[in-house]
Structure formats: C-alpha cells, structure tokens
Amino acid sequence: MFASSLAPSPANLALRTPGLPSSASTQNATVTYSSAGVFPVTLTVTDGGSNSSTNSTTIYARSCTPITGPCTNWVLPSNAGFDWSTGTPVPVSGRSVIGAEPATSTSDAFGAMRFYADGTRALTATNTVMPNGTGLLAGGSSHNGVLIVPRPGNANQYFLFTVRQWEDSATPNPMNYSVVDMTLNAGLGDIVSGQKNLLVSLPGSPNEMVEGMAAIPHCNGVDWWVVTNGANSGSGKLYVTLVTSAGPTSSTAYPIGLALPGTGLGSVVPSFDGTRVAVVSTGAGIYPNNGQIAVYNFNRSTGVPTTLMAPNGTWGGYSDIAFSPNGKLVYFTSYQGAVSRVRQVEIATLQMREIAAGPWFAIKPGPDKLIYIAPNSSTRMPS
C-alpha cells in the first residue's frame, strides 16, 4: 500500500500507478497492490491552470506476512522493542535495557515473548529482572555480545551466551554461557542456580573476542553452531563451537579470521540461510580508521568455515554488518576520515557502493528479510 499527501489543497493531483486504483486525484491517495514487487508511480500537480509539475518514483511494495517463532519480538537498546507478528515492526514500550549496545530476545513458536537480556541482566517477558538474572559478564558496552540459543531437546531451556566487552581487556573468560529454565520463577523463567557465567572452553584459551556471535542451525535439525572471532591472543582466528543438548561441546579454531591485536568492537553475523558468515571490527587495523570486514562460506553439516572474501580494510569496517537476503551483498558500518557511513559491497566483484553518510549508524537484518538501518539518536528505523 502507498499513501500520498504530497501537495496542499487546493492543488489538483493526478496519481498514476499499476495498483488499485490505477489513478487518483485526491490529496491523500491510497493505492493497494495485489502482490509484492517494484512499481513505478507518477504524481502530477497542477494549479488548476496551465502550470503543472510531474514527478516519478519507484515504489517497493512487500507482502506483510505474519511472523511467528523465535524472532517475533525484538528488544533493542534504550528500552526499545518491536513486535513483528503482523509482518511489519510495531513499536513496543516498557522494555528495560541497561546500556546502549547489547540486547537479545526470544519468543515461543506462537510468537509470545519468552525472555530477553542485555549485557548484565536476564529479564522476563514482563520486564522484570529474573531472580538469578543479574551479573552477566558481557557488560553494557559489548556491542552484539549477548545471544540466546535454544537448548536442543528441551523446549523450556535456553543457553544464554555472552562475550565480554572490549573495555574489560584481556581476561581468562572472554566467552561464557548461562542456562535459562522457563519452568522456574512461576513460569517466567530464571537462570538455573550454579549454571551462570560458565566458561566456553576455546582452543588456545583466547583472552579477548570480537563483541559478537553468530548462531547457525546444524544440518541435523537439532544442534547449533556458534561462531566467534578472537582478538588479542586469539587474533586472526575464527572459533566454531558445536552446541548440543549437553551445552557448548567441542570447539575448533580456524586461522582465517580478522586479525585483531586489540579492540574487539564489531559483529559476527550469519546469512539468512546460514551458509555464510560475515565479520566486521574496527579493531582490525589502527583505530578508528582501518577496520576490516571479511566473509566466509560455512558448512552447516561439518561446521567448517572457508574464506570467501578475505579480510579487507579498504572500506574501513566499523561495528555492524548484515547480508542481503540472497547472501550476495553485505551492508556494513564504516568509519573513515572521522565520518560514519553505511556501505554495500558485492561479494563476488568487491564493488562498493556508499548508502549513507553522517551520524553513527546501527544495522540489523529483520525477520522479514529487510535490512534495518538506524542513525544515531534517531526515533526511526528505516529499511
């Protein structure tokens, strides 16, 4: 549906589209399209005499298919939230998120919120802190450093993974997990006693990580893979951890990751189909102008990543990255010359296109397979 209110009365309007109605002459015209697609729209404004102005544009119409399942509800920093059950994001108030960066959430198969977390707390769907929900180790500045993974074989338990913020510097426990049981706390959920901030054992015991993790379903339809990128002593390595009903089990290090001698600000993100992984970090180079991005193929059966686009610092990768629905493009934040940007790169050709420049940006792939970009301090989240 497209709505137009482009000229004040008493101007005469003529709106022409391939939708229904195909033409309109009212100030507030609404056009409905029978299917999703890309459509031309022409608007002509006249003053009732001989003067007129015509403008044409393109409308991207998409179907609003209801969304249910784990991704139905988003929780974001600054206490923001969205409900996707109608197929489009509807703002939700009342969420409680400490810090300006990490947040994660999950819903049940019908789209009802189960719980969420920021970098230090796990909270119930009613926005109260779980009785044993404080003291998570990600911290309020771990950019994408919290991740919820359902426990295989148990519909009422989840693994809540955390990566410590780069401000904590070198530490013996940069990546941890806690077990959340939804049968506790009168059905609102709680972290199981004695199962909070458990160490994820990684090869070589890296002392710092990129502030992000990717969860990818295993091809067996039961288990999961969690992919991270090391920093400091773990620099240059991708870590892939198998998550089964027993928790995070075997982990393997692959020496193809971003080289991060220090600051781990960044993200690790899967493609929509889980066959690719992208990594971005401002710490891959000399802060803050020489960050890098990289893209890897990912075998969902074996958990083995292989380099698709080698680490590249040409475009100044910063903190966020996302794949296009077909996995052929990546969108990422960049910071070069004291200017924040959103850029797009075609993976096969390395062709770069600048999308936006100005304030700081955040990028997040939506469950509707659109890419959402929010400028800093904005109250809008355009797609």
Buried (B, 14 or more C-beta within 10 A) or exposed (E): EBEBEBBEEEBBBBBBBBBEEEEBEEBEBBBEBEEEEEBEBEBBBBEEEEEEEEEEEEBEBBEEEEBBEBBBBBBBBEBBBBBBBEBBBEEBEEBBBBBBBBBBBBBBEEBEBBBBBBBBBBBBBEBEBBBBBEEBBBBBBBBBBBBBBBBBEEEBBBBBBBBBBBEBBEBEBBBBBBBBBBEBBEEBBBBEEEBBBBEBEBBEEBBBBBBBBBBBBBBEEEBBBBBBBBBBBBBBBBBBBBBBEEBBEEBBBBEBBBBBBBBBBBBBBBBBBBBBBBBBBBBBBEEBBBBBBBBBBBBBEEBBBEBBBEBBBEBBBBBBBBBBBEBBBBBBBBBBEEEBBBBBBBBEEEEEEEBBEEEBBBBBBBBBEBBBBBBEEEEEBEE
